[in-house]
Structure formats: C-alpha cells, structure tokens
Amino acid sequence: MIRVVLTDIEGTTSSISFVHDVLFPYASKHLPEFIRTNHHTTPAVAEQLALVAEKSGVDSKDVEGLIDVLQAWISEDRKEGPLKALQGMVWEQGYHSGELKGDIYPDAADYLQRWHDRGLRLFVYSSGSVKAQKLIFGFSNEGDFTPFFSGYFDTGVGGKTEAQSYRNILAELGVEPATVLFLSDVEAELSAAEEAGLKTVWLVRDGELPDTGRPVARDFAEVDALLRKR
C-alpha cells in the first residue's frame, strides 16, 4: 500500500515554463545588483561567492567577474550549488515583495490537499534547492502549501537519475520502497526510482502518450485513480 508520495516539481506539480520563463529571467535580472549590494554585508552571500570562485577559477575579489560566471551558468542551466543558493536568496526577496508567485497546477493543488487529508505523507524531490522548493509552495498562486509537505529533498541526496539517490531518500524516511510513489515527467528519473524499488507514475500532461509498461497519467486526478487501485 502506498503511504508516501514523493513528487517532482517542474513539469509535474508546476509548469516547466514557470521555471524557465519566470524564475530564471527574474534571477538573471536581479542577481547582479543583489550581489553588489550584499557581498560585503551578508555572510551567506560571501560564502556562496567563495564557492563560485573556487569552481570557476575567478578571483574571489573580482565581484563583476563572479557575476559574469553566474550569468553564464544561468544561461547554460547549470546545476551548480552556489548558483542555486544565490538564486534562492534572490527569489526569496521576490516572493516576499509579491513580485513572484509560485506556480502550481490546479489539479496538483487539489489532490495534494486531498492526499494529505487522507493521511498520505507528501515529500518533494527536485533539482532546485530546498529553499526554492519551499518558496514555490509557500507563496503559490494557490496559497501556502508548505503545511501539506512533510519534507523536501534536493540534489544533496544525489542526482535525480541515479538510483542511489532514491535509496538515500528511503533511508532517511525509514520506509519500504514499495510504500512510496514517485511522480515525475522525466523517464530517466522514473527508471532510477524503480531501480531503487519505488512505485512510479509518469506525468505526461501534453502530447502523445508514450508506449510504456509503467503507469502514465495526464494529471493528478488520474494519479489519484491509480492510487485508489493499489
């Protein structure tokens, strides 16, 4: 029996366009001034810039050079830890000011609440930082969803296409693999989760349905129908 739902964000609970057309451009626009303003006065910012310098080889005192590196990483969609941390800080300002609202599909919002109320434990696993995940769900267009989640995982547990990452999550949760349902729109992630013993559903919201042996759903209502059969 499924007792835990582990969900991806981008393309699963939220539109891919929100991340690429809203969050990334917002960070790209506001990150330079954020760093110029905070690199001397905010230890958390200085710490992440030191990591950028270490990874890139740019002098840690060359603030403009470090900004150029970060902008290049954004354009390349690099999964660099310090970039994600700094983006999270910029997004946090945007969410608190009201300039940003997290995107959640209405069907996902509906069934996340229903599953929580039915006693399922809900967790997030996304390549975005835990801070970014909490911001998306905490300041969403559907309200504050953080009370419905029991925890969050990012690539600190490992890459999303690596089976060991899901074993790490299972170890932290202390549950049997067959009691966990993983939702994602990326086949390689689903394959890795299945290798670790998790149950999966492939979210395919648009286009033709794939020819596959694993369960496929168009939305969370169809996921719920599959859940009720298990």
C-alpha positions in Angstrom: 0.0 0.0 0.0 1.2 3.5 -0.9 1.8 5.6 2.2 4.2 8.2 0.8 4.0 10.4 -2.3 7.3 11.8 -3.5 6.9 14.4 -6.2 9.0 16.3 -8.7 8.1 19.9 -9.3 8.9 21.1 -12.8 6.5 19.5 -15.3 4.8 17.6 -12.6 3.2 19.9 -10.0 4.2 23.1 -11.9 4.7 24.2 -15.4 8.1 24.0 -17.0 7.6 27.5 -18.4 7.3 29.0 -14.9 10.9 28.0 -14.1 12.4 28.9 -17.5 10.2 31.9 -18.4 9.7 33.5 -14.9 12.2 32.3 -12.2 15.4 32.1 -14.3 14.8 35.5 -16.0 14.0 37.1 -12.6 17.2 35.8 -11.1 19.2 36.8 -14.1 17.8 40.4 -13.9 18.1 40.9 -10.2 21.2 38.8 -9.2 23.9 41.3 -10.2 22.5 44.1 -8.1 21.7 41.7 -5.3 25.4 40.5 -5.2 26.8 44.1 -5.5 24.6 45.1 -2.5 25.1 42.1 -0.3 28.5 40.6 -1.0 30.3 42.6 1.8 27.5 42.7 4.3 25.8 39.3 4.1 28.0 36.3 5.2 25.7 33.8 3.4 26.2 35.6 0.1 30.0 35.9 0.6 30.2 32.2 1.4 28.5 31.2 -1.9 30.6 33.6 -3.9 33.7 32.0 -2.5 32.4 28.7 -3.8 31.8 30.3 -7.2 35.4 31.5 -7.2 36.6 28.1 -6.3 34.6 26.3 -9.0 35.3 28.8 -11.8 38.9 29.9 -11.0 37.9 33.6 -11.0 39.5 35.7 -8.2 37.2 35.9 -5.2 37.7 39.6 -5.0 36.5 40.1 -8.6 32.8 40.6 -7.9 31.9 41.6 -11.5 33.8 38.5 -12.8 31.9 36.3 -10.4 28.6 37.8 -11.6 29.6 37.1 -15.2 30.2 33.4 -14.2 26.8 33.2 -12.5 25.0 34.7 -15.5 26.8 32.2 -17.8 25.7 29.4 -15.5 22.1 30.6 -15.6 22.1 30.7 -19.4 23.6 27.2 -19.5 21.1 25.9 -16.9 24.0 24.6 -14.8 23.1 22.7 -11.7 25.7 24.4 -9.5 25.1 24.5 -5.8 26.2 28.1 -5.2 24.2 29.4 -8.1 21.1 27.6 -6.8 21.7 29.1 -3.3 22.1 32.6 -4.6 19.1 32.3 -6.9 17.1 31.1 -3.9 18.1 34.3 -2.0 17.0 36.5 -4.9 13.7 34.6 -5.4 13.0 34.9 -1.7 13.1 38.7 -2.0 10.8 38.5 -5.0 8.3 36.2 -3.3 8.2 38.3 -0.1 7.8 41.5 -2.1 4.9 40.0 -4.1 6.7 40.2 -7.4 6.8 36.4 -7.7 4.1 33.8 -7.1 4.8 30.1 -7.2 3.1 28.1 -9.9 1.1 25.0 -9.0 -1.3 23.3 -11.4 -4.9 23.5 -10.0 -5.3 19.7 -10.2 -2.0 19.2 -8.3 -3.1 21.7 -5.6 -6.4 19.9 -5.3 -5.0 16.4 -4.9 -2.0 17.4 -2.7 -4.6 18.6 -0.2 -6.8 15.6 -0.6 -3.8 13.1 -0.2 -2.6 15.0 2.9 -6.1 14.9 4.4 -6.3 11.1 3.6 -3.1 10.6 5.7 -0.5 10.2 2.9 2.9 11.7 3.7 4.0 14.1 1.0 7.6 14.9 0.1 9.3 16.9 -2.7 12.4 15.9 -4.7 13.6 18.5 -7.1 16.8 19.6 -8.6 16.0 23.1 -7.3 17.3 23.8 -3.8 15.1 23.0 -0.8 14.8 26.8 -0.2 13.5 27.3 -3.7 11.0 24.4 -3.3 9.6 25.9 -0.1 9.3 29.3 -1.7 7.3 27.9 -4.7 4.9 26.1 -2.5 4.8 28.7 0.3 4.0 31.6 -1.9 2.0 29.9 -4.6 -0.9 31.0 -6.8 -3.0 28.5 -4.9 -1.9 29.6 -1.4 0.6 28.3 1.2 1.1 24.6 0.6 4.0 24.0 2.9 1.8 22.7 5.7 0.9 19.7 3.5 4.5 18.6 3.0 6.5 16.5 5.5 9.9 17.2 3.9 11.9 18.3 0.9 14.9 16.8 -1.0 17.2 18.3 -3.5 20.4 17.1 -5.2 22.1 17.0 -1.8 20.9 13.4 -1.7 22.2 12.8 -5.2 21.2 13.2 -8.9 17.7 12.5 -9.9 18.6 10.0 -12.5 20.7 7.9 -10.0 19.1 5.0 -8.2 21.2 5.6 -5.1 19.6 9.0 -4.6 16.2 7.3 -4.1 17.8 4.7 -1.7 19.2 7.7 0.2 15.7 9.2 0.5 14.3 5.8 1.6 16.9 5.5 4.3 16.1 9.0 5.6 12.4 8.3 5.6 12.8 4.9 7.1 10.1 3.3 4.9 9.9 0.3 2.5 10.4 1.1 -1.2 7.0 -0.3 -2.3 5.2 2.1 0.0 6.5 5.1 -1.9 5.0 6.5 -5.1 7.3 8.8 -7.1 5.7 11.3 -9.6 7.8 12.8 -12.4 7.6 13.9 -16.0 11.1 12.6 -16.8 11.5 8.9 -17.8 15.1 8.6 -16.6 14.2 9.8 -13.1 11.3 7.2 -13.0 13.7 4.4 -14.1 16.2 5.3 -11.4 13.4 5.3 -8.8 12.1 2.0 -10.0 15.6 0.5 -9.7 15.5 1.5 -6.1 12.2 -0.3 -5.7 9.8 2.7 -5.7 6.4 2.7 -7.4 6.1 5.4 -10.1 3.7 7.3 -12.3 4.8 9.2 -15.4 3.1 12.6 -15.7 2.6 13.3 -19.4 0.4 16.5 -19.5 0.8 17.3 -23.2 1.4 15.5 -26.4 1.0 11.8 -27.3 1.1 9.2 -24.5 4.2 7.1 -24.6 4.2 3.4 -25.3 5.4 2.2 -21.9 4.7 -0.5 -19.4 4.7 1.9 -16.4 1.6 3.8 -15.3 1.0 7.1 -17.1 -1.3 10.0 -16.1 -2.3 13.2 -17.7 -2.9 15.0 -14.3 -3.2 14.4 -10.6 -6.8 13.2 -10.9 -5.6 10.3 -13.0 -2.8 9.7 -10.5 -5.4 9.5 -7.8 -7.4 7.0 -9.7 -4.3 4.8 -10.0 -3.6 5.2 -6.3 -7.1 4.0 -5.4 -6.5 0.8 -7.3 -3.4 0.0 -5.2 
